[in-house]
Amino acid sequence: MLNKLREAQRNFGIFGAVGFFITVSAIAIQNWQGTYLTLSQHIALSPISSVIFGFINTLTTTLIAICLLSYIAQRWNLGRNFKLLSTIIVACLYIIGWFPHLPTETLGSTIHQAAAWVLMCTIAVFAVYGAIRLWNRADRYFHAATIAYFLIAAASAVLYFCFYQTFREYVFIVESSYILVFFCLILSMVYAADTSKLDVKKRLRGIFKH
């Protein structure tokens, strides 16, 4: 029973990530205006799409939260800092879904934008923390996802601070890429092999051979 529960928690991450991207992609295509609008701005163009996204985002975020806090944290024996960062990320994802980014400046839009900025910054800290804790333990899939994240994050920062007009013109692509590599990073923590355990097994085999 416990093994089945753990297996379910393990797969919640991919269910949540795929569900999130299918939803936002379908809504963005339906409401498409251009690359100068963010994902959230496309979603907020229609009250119906805002409600649909709010409902599905709550579900997918809950799945991701369980994967982060119940599976990944235990699997890699990550401590309080990882759980704190994960909790902040999850809280921001909930808020973004509950408060759409409307075209007009409203309290809900302000809350949405504040949560979005906190989310992006916390993701960066999350990635650095994960790299420090897992680089020497996880396999090449985690390494690839981590490198991809930092490349996209660096490119996004350069565009924002040095080429803001270009950033604004293609914000949809920049934001989508950033969120995509973040979810890939989470999934790499789920499915990457623990090389430290593999090393132990190799040593044990060597001992028994002798």
N, C-alpha and C positions, 0 to 999 in steps of 0.2 A: 504493500500500500504506500509506504513512504517513498519507495523507488519510483512508483508511478506519479506521485505528487511532485517529486523532484524533476522528473522528466517533463511534466507539464510546465512547471516553472521555467525550465530550461528553454522551452519553445515559445513561451509567452513573448519573449523579446522579438522574435522574427514575426510572429502574428501581429504584434502591436506596430512594428515598423512598417510592414507591408500594408497593413490596414490604413495606417496614417497616410502613406504616400499614394495609395490608390484613391483615397478620399480627396486629398488636396489636389491631386492631378486631375481628377474628373471634374471637380468644381472649377479649377483654374481654366480648363479647356472650355467648360460651359460658359463661364463669365469672362473669357479672355478679352483683355484690353491692350496689353502690351507688356514688354519687359520692364517698363518703368514703374509698374505697380508690384508691390510685394505679394507673396502668397496670401497674407492676411487681408490685404486690400482687395484682392480679387474675390476672396470668400465673402467679404462684407458688402459686395456690390448687390447681393440679393438677400433679403431677410430669410428666405427658405434655405439657401445654402449656408447661411450663418447658423441656423438652428440644426441643420443636418451635421455640419462640422462640429458644433458644440457637443452634440450627443456622441458622435463617433470618436471625437478626440478624447472625451472622458473615458470611453471604453478602452481605446488603444493606449492611452496614458496609464491607465490602471494596470494593463498587462505589462507595459514596460517597467512600471514601478515594482511590480512583483518580481520580475526578472532581475532588476538591479539590486533590490534590497534583500530578496530571499534566495536568489540563486547565485548571482555573480559575487556578491559580498561574501557568501559562505564558501563558494568554490575556491576562491583565491585567498581566503582568510584576510579580507580587507577590513579595516577597522572603522572607527568612528568618523574619521575625516571623509572617507568614501561615502558612507551613509549620509552624512550631512550634505555633501555636494549633490548626491543623487536626489535627496529630498528637495533641495532647492530647485533642481532641474524639473522634477516632477510637478512641484507646486506651480512653477512658471508655465509649464505646458497646460496645466488645468486652467490657469487664469487666462492664457491666450485664447483658449477655446470658449471660455465663458464670457469674455469681453471682446467682441469683434472690433477690428480697427476701422471704424466708420470714416467716410470722407470728411465729415465735419469734426471740429475739435469738441469732443464731449468728455465727460468724466471717464466713461468706459474706454474711449480711445486712448486717453492718457494712461489709464491703468494698463491697457494692452501694451502700449509702447514701453512703459517702464518694465513690465514683466519680460518683454522681448529682449531688452538690453541686458537685464540681469541674467536671462537665459544664455545669451551669446557669450557673456563674460564668464559665467559659471562653467559653461561647456569647455572653455579654454583651460580653466584651472583643472577641471575634471580630466582633460586629456593629458596635461602635464603630470598630474598626480598618478594617473594610470601608467604613463610611460616610465615614471620613476619606480613604481612598485612592480611592474610586470615585464619590463623589457628583457630582463635576464631569465624570466620564467616561462613566458609564453612563446609560441612558435612564430614562424614567418608571416602567418596570416595577421596576427596582431601587429607585427612590425609594419607590414604593408598598410594596414588601416591607419596606424598611428602616423606614418610618414605622409599618407594621403591627406589626413586631417590637417597636419601642420602646413603642408603646401597650400591647401585651399585657404586656411586661416591667414597665412602670410599674404597670399595674393589678395584676399578680401581687405586686409588692413592697408596694404599699399594702395589699392584702388580708393578706399575711403579717405585716407589721409593725403594722398598725393594727386589723385585723379577723381575728385568727388563727382564731377559732372558725369564722367563715364560710369562711375559707381551707381549714380541715381538712374542713369539710362538703362542699365542692365541689372538693377537690384534684384529682380525676380530670379535671374540665373545665379547670381552670387549667393543669395539667401538659400535657394534650393540646393545648391552644391554644398553649402556649409552644413545644412541639416542632414543631407544625405551621408556625408562622410562621418558625421557624428553618430548616426545610427549604425553605419558600418563598423565604427569603433566599438560600439556596444556589442554588436553581434560577434565581433572578433574575440571579445572577452568571454562570450558564451561558448563558441565553438573551437577556439584555438586550443591546441594541445598544451598541457603543462609539461614543459621540457624538463623541469627539475625532477618530476616523478619518473619520467622516462630514463633520466640519468641514474636514478636510484635503482630502477629495474635492471639496467645494463650492468651496474656494479654487482648486484645480487647474482645475476646470471654468471658473471665472471667468477665470483666466489665459489658457487656451486660446481662450476666446471672443473675447478681445481680440487 
